[in-house]
């Protein structure tokens, strides 16, 4: 049974790359109003250094609510506040007994953020928003991004205006690890309309859902059952470190460094692979190519690396690739380290 907090604090302690939370447990009860579901909360550091928080709230009241506000306090190891930020749920209206996701991101890219407090900051009573939208998703294409299209039907008595679709990615523990948003569409009475969503792909994602909301209606949370993996490997979190995992603002000439990436395999088969690192001068000339060979098994997640010793000062780009032994790409090129300075 999920534990909950109402207008209290859900404290998460952050450890790179994954975050662990701890809190006082409270029993789930229908008289607790609108609550944060602690088991759904997940946080991580984005590539730009900001801290992203995902989770869900549940409405335990007998009537709908809206304007649900979530307050997140970002803190350091000593519980000193670095930033406080408020945001709202993904859907405007939370049905009685319904669960709705939320997503919050720190404004500051601050590496000292190590704890988070999450609480309900407020909500209001709402008129009903009927579940008159029926979402029929097509096949989800999974590579370094997520692409899905589908059809929505409006079974309501009025036009469905500003209909927005959300693609929600869940990990193996049913925590939200990514959210994609569509452009709004209008759907006439008893009419169908097409929609499409493009979203970032999370290497932790194991299942996907779509939900829709307009000015007048909502849909049920609909599972995406058809998933096609076009490039089965995701490469992320490329870093450049020196001896003893030291980081550099600028790498000294002739200093050996290690270029590492996380490699996540999305299929259930076994796959041999070659991880290539290409370092280019700012002008485009290739300065170095290194490789690491390995084997990926079902839903594998590995950290792989190559070594490089720059002997010429300048500005460099780093690109990473994962191919099979026949030089067939298994991942997209990921220039996640855009600029490296050597002095």
C-alpha positions in Angstrom: 0.0 0.0 0.0 1.3 3.4 -0.9 2.3 5.8 1.8 1.2 9.4 1.6 1.8 12.9 2.9 -0.7 15.6 3.2 0.6 19.2 3.5 3.7 17.6 5.0 7.2 16.9 3.8 8.5 14.2 1.6 12.2 14.3 2.0 14.4 13.0 -0.8 18.2 12.6 -0.4 19.9 12.9 -3.7 22.9 10.8 -4.8 24.2 11.1 -8.3 23.0 9.6 -10.6 20.0 8.2 -8.7 18.1 9.7 -5.7 16.8 8.0 -2.6 14.1 9.4 -0.4 13.2 8.8 3.2 10.2 10.0 5.2 7.9 9.3 8.1 5.2 6.8 6.9 1.6 7.7 7.1 -1.3 5.3 6.3 -3.4 5.9 3.1 -6.8 7.2 4.2 -9.8 8.6 2.3 -10.1 11.5 4.7 -6.6 12.9 4.0 -7.8 15.0 1.0 -5.2 15.5 -1.7 -1.9 13.7 -1.1 1.5 13.2 -2.6 2.1 9.5 -3.3 5.6 8.9 -2.0 6.2 5.6 -3.9 5.8 7.5 -7.2 8.4 10.2 -6.5 11.6 10.1 -8.6 14.3 12.7 -9.0 17.4 13.0 -11.1 19.9 15.5 -12.4 19.3 16.7 -16.0 22.2 17.2 -18.4 22.1 21.0 -17.8 22.7 20.3 -14.0 19.1 21.2 -12.8 17.2 18.8 -10.6 14.0 17.3 -12.0 11.3 15.9 -9.7 8.5 13.6 -10.9 5.6 12.2 -8.9 1.9 11.8 -8.5 -0.8 13.2 -6.3 -4.1 11.5 -5.4 -7.5 13.0 -4.7 -9.1 11.1 -1.8 -12.1 13.4 -1.7 -15.5 12.6 -3.1 -15.5 15.6 -5.5 -13.1 16.9 -8.2 -10.4 19.4 -7.3 -8.3 21.8 -9.4 -5.4 24.2 -9.0 -3.5 21.6 -7.1 -0.2 23.2 -6.1 3.0 21.3 -5.2 5.8 23.0 -3.3 9.3 21.7 -3.7 12.2 22.8 -1.5 15.7 22.1 -2.9 18.3 21.8 -0.1 21.9 21.0 0.5 23.4 18.3 2.7 22.8 20.5 5.8 19.1 21.1 4.9 19.8 24.7 4.0 17.3 25.9 1.4 18.8 26.6 -2.0 15.6 27.2 -3.9 11.8 26.9 -3.3 9.5 26.4 -6.2 5.8 25.7 -6.8 4.1 24.1 -9.7 0.9 22.4 -10.7 -0.2 18.9 -11.7 -0.1 17.8 -15.3 -3.9 17.8 -15.6 -5.9 20.8 -14.4 -8.6 18.7 -12.7 -8.0 15.7 -10.5 -11.0 13.3 -10.4 -12.3 11.8 -7.1 -10.0 8.9 -6.4 -7.9 9.9 -9.4 -4.1 10.1 -9.6 -2.4 12.8 -11.7 1.4 13.3 -12.3 3.4 16.4 -11.7 6.9 17.5 -12.9 9.1 20.1 -11.3 12.6 21.3 -12.1 15.0 23.5 -10.1 15.7 26.9 -11.7 19.4 26.6 -10.6 21.9 24.1 -12.0 23.4 23.7 -8.5 25.5 20.6 -7.7 25.0 21.2 -4.0 21.3 20.2 -4.2 21.2 16.9 -2.3 17.8 16.9 -0.5 14.3 17.8 -1.6 11.1 18.4 0.4 7.8 17.8 -1.5 4.4 18.9 -0.2 0.9 19.8 -1.2 0.7 23.6 -1.1 -3.0 24.0 -1.9 -6.0 23.0 -4.0 -9.5 24.2 -4.7 -12.9 22.5 -5.4 -13.7 22.1 -9.0 -16.6 21.3 -11.4 -16.5 17.9 -13.0 -14.5 17.3 -16.2 -16.1 14.2 -17.8 -14.0 11.4 -19.3 -15.5 12.0 -22.7 -12.2 11.7 -24.7 -11.2 8.2 -25.9 -7.5 7.9 -26.9 -6.3 5.2 -29.3 -2.5 5.3 -29.5 -0.5 3.9 -32.4 2.9 2.3 -32.2 5.5 4.0 -30.1 8.9 4.4 -31.8 11.7 4.2 -29.3 15.3 5.4 -30.0 17.1 8.4 -28.5 13.7 10.0 -28.6 10.1 8.8 -28.3 7.6 9.3 -31.1 4.0 8.2 -31.0 0.9 9.2 -33.0 -2.8 8.2 -32.5 -6.4 9.1 -32.7 -8.7 10.8 -30.2 -12.6 10.6 -30.3 -14.8 13.2 -28.6 -17.9 11.6 -27.2 -18.9 14.7 -25.4 -21.8 17.1 -26.0 -19.6 20.0 -27.0 -16.4 20.7 -28.9 -13.2 19.7 -27.2 -11.0 22.7 -27.4 -7.3 22.9 -26.6 -7.0 19.2 -26.3 -3.5 18.3 -25.0 -1.9 14.8 -24.9 0.7 13.7 -22.4 3.0 10.7 -22.9 4.1 9.4 -19.5 7.1 7.1 -19.1 7.4 4.7 -16.1 10.2 2.7 -14.8 10.1 -0.9 -13.4 8.7 0.5 -10.1 5.9 2.5 -11.8 7.7 5.8 -11.0 7.4 8.5 -13.6 10.8 9.1 -15.3 9.7 11.2 -18.3 6.8 13.3 -19.7 6.1 14.3 -23.3 3.6 16.9 -24.3 1.7 17.4 -27.6 0.6 20.5 -29.4 -3.1 21.3 -28.7 -5.9 20.3 -31.1 -9.6 20.9 -31.3 -12.0 17.9 -31.7 -15.6 18.4 -32.8 -18.6 16.6 -31.3 -18.6 12.9 -32.2 -15.5 13.6 -34.3 -12.0 12.1 -34.5 -8.7 13.9 -34.6 -5.0 12.9 -35.0 -2.3 13.7 -32.5 1.4 13.1 -32.2 3.9 13.4 -29.3 7.7 13.7 -29.5 9.5 13.3 -26.2 13.0 12.6 -24.7 13.7 8.9 -24.0 14.7 7.7 -20.6 16.9 4.7 -20.3 15.0 3.7 -17.2 11.6 3.6 -19.0 9.8 0.2 -19.1 6.2 1.2 -19.9 4.2 4.1 -21.3 0.8 5.7 -20.9 -1.1 8.5 -22.6 -3.7 10.8 -21.1 -5.5 13.8 -22.6 -7.3 16.9 -21.3 -9.1 19.7 -22.9 -11.0 22.8 -21.6 -14.1 20.6 -21.0 -13.1 16.9 -21.0 -10.4 14.4 -20.0 -9.5 10.8 -21.1 -8.7 7.8 -19.0 -5.0 6.9 -18.6 -4.4 4.7 -21.7 -1.5 2.2 -22.0 0.7 2.2 -25.1 0.9 -1.5 -25.9 2.7 -1.4 -29.3 6.4 -0.4 -28.8 9.0 -0.6 -31.6 12.6 -0.1 -30.8 14.4 1.3 -33.9 17.8 2.0 -32.3 18.0 -0.4 -29.3 20.8 1.4 -27.5 20.6 4.7 -25.6 23.9 6.5 -24.8 23.8 9.1 -22.1 25.8 10.9 -19.4 29.1 11.2 -21.3 31.8 12.6 -19.0 35.5 13.5 -19.2 37.5 12.8 -16.1 41.2 12.7 -15.1 43.1 10.5 -12.7 41.0 9.6 -9.5 37.9 10.8 -11.3 38.9 14.5 -11.2 37.0 17.0 -13.3 38.5 19.7 -15.4 37.4 23.2 -16.4 40.3 22.9 -18.9 42.4 19.8 -19.5 46.2 20.3 -19.2 48.1 19.2 -22.4 49.5 15.7 -22.1 47.2 14.7 -19.3 45.5 11.3 -19.7 41.7 11.5 -19.4 38.8 9.0 -19.5 35.8 9.5 -21.6 32.8 7.5 -20.3 29.2 7.0 -21.2 26.2 5.0 -19.9 25.0 2.5 -22.4 21.5 1.2 -21.9 20.1 -1.8 -24.0 16.3 -1.8 -24.7 15.9 -5.3 -26.1 15.8 -8.8 -24.4 18.3 -10.5 -26.7 22.1 -10.5 -26.5 24.1 -8.0 -28.6 27.8 -7.6 -29.2 28.7 -3.9 -29.6 31.5 -1.5 -30.2 31.5 1.9 -28.4 33.3 4.5 -30.4 34.5 7.9 -29.2 35.5 10.5 -31.8 37.2 13.7 -30.7 37.2 16.6 -33.2 38.9 19.9 -33.3 36.6 22.9 -33.2 37.2 23.3 -36.9 35.9 19.8 -37.6 39.2 17.8 -38.0 39.3 14.5 -36.2 41.9 14.4 -33.5 41.2 11.0 -31.9 39.1 7.8 -32.3 39.0 5.3 -29.5 36.8 2.2 -29.0 35.5 -0.2 -26.4 34.1 -3.7 -27.3 31.6 -5.5 -25.2 28.4 -7.5 -25.0 24.9 -6.3 -24.0 22.3 -8.7 -22.5 18.6 -8.3 -21.8 17.8 -4.7 -20.6 21.5 -4.2 -19.8 22.9 -0.9 -18.4 26.7 -0.5 -18.6 29.2 2.2 -18.1 31.9 2.1 -20.8 34.9 4.2 -21.4 38.0 4.9 -23.5 41.2 6.7 -22.6 42.6 9.8 -24.5 45.7 11.9 -24.0 45.4 15.3 -25.7 48.8 16.6 -26.9 47.6 19.8 -28.6 45.9 22.7 -26.9 42.6 23.9 -28.3 38.8 23.4 -28.3 37.3 20.0 -29.0 34.0 18.3 -29.5 33.3 14.7 -28.4 30.9 12.4 -30.2 30.0 8.9 -29.1 28.5 6.0 -31.2 27.5 2.4 -30.5 27.6 0.0 -33.5 27.5 -3.7 -34.0 30.5 -5.5 -35.4 29.1 -5.1 -38.9 29.3 -1.3 -38.5 25.5 -1.1 -38.2 24.4 1.7 -35.8 22.8 0.6 -32.6 22.4 4.1 -31.3 22.3 7.7 -32.5 25.3 9.8 -32.4 25.3 11.6 -29.0 27.4 14.8 -28.9 26.6 15.2 -25.2 30.0 16.7 -24.4 29.8 19.7 -26.7 33.0 21.5 -25.9 36.3 20.4 -24.2 39.1 22.9 -23.6 42.7 21.7 -23.6 45.4 24.2 -22.4 
